[in-house]
């Protein structure tokens, strides 16, 4: 019995020691990487059916990935917003603008207007090397509580258009690390202090965290934000064709009805305007009274697939290169000119 008892005691001691070492590693890692984590506060406009055009705010998180001030975050935190402020560790706040965004992967890349002294970028890891069961850390601002830390494990990996079809282009990690409102856009780290994902969303029946957190992998982030040259133009709205195009008397039978045009975007600089009312048509609520873009950069808009084609063509242009758009405004077709970002 004594050898057995001794073995049990040794096991307990070793287990406690291992837990202590893991806690120390997590504590040290938090101190190391937290200066690269940022809090994002954004302001935007939306059309409310009862009140018309209203303003709203969004809070989320992000991570500094380069010395020149590039910040990765979730698209739903900043996409189509008028004003974006990024708060760094220590409280210094810097304005930022969107330089790349892919809502279908819930990813956006920001550029800080200036880079504060001492800003500390982080290293992006290889998410292909991450395995189910690995320990991970998430740092963000749940419910606005800045620089909150949670730990967990990778519980699954999902290929694009499998786990969450509302965001079809993203590859996801599923994690047990606690994620809540405000964590969106924040980084998930491996135990080497590398970013392996950008927090996206949770699936919850209660509205709170239920251990079903989803994080976009850095493989997706690199592809959509760093490897493609697809311009962010600021086109937000609905493709109108078929019966809907007939209702709006759209020449050519199709176009893109703008719901909102973010301030400072290329679309805003072109003078394009979004709507200010909603209407229910065929059981579907649509923002109306905005410009309808018929074509842009020589590409007629027939389906949703034409929007990324436009972004790709404009993204391949030199900065400042002009391109034209044909729009329907108040029953008249006019032409406006924009400049590639």
PyMOL commands that set and color helices and strands:
alter all, ss='L'
color gray80, all
select helices_A, chain A and resi 2-36+75-78+103-105+127-129+142-144+165-167+218-227+242-247+251-253+266-269+305-315
alter helices_A, ss='H'
color red, helices_A
select strands_A, chain A and resi 37-48+52-64+70-73+83-87+93-102+107-112+135-140+148-158+172-175+187-189+195-202+213-217+236-241+254-260+277-281+284-288+292-296+299-300+322-329+332-339
alter strands_A, ss='S'
color yellow, strands_A
deselect
rebuild
show_as cartoon
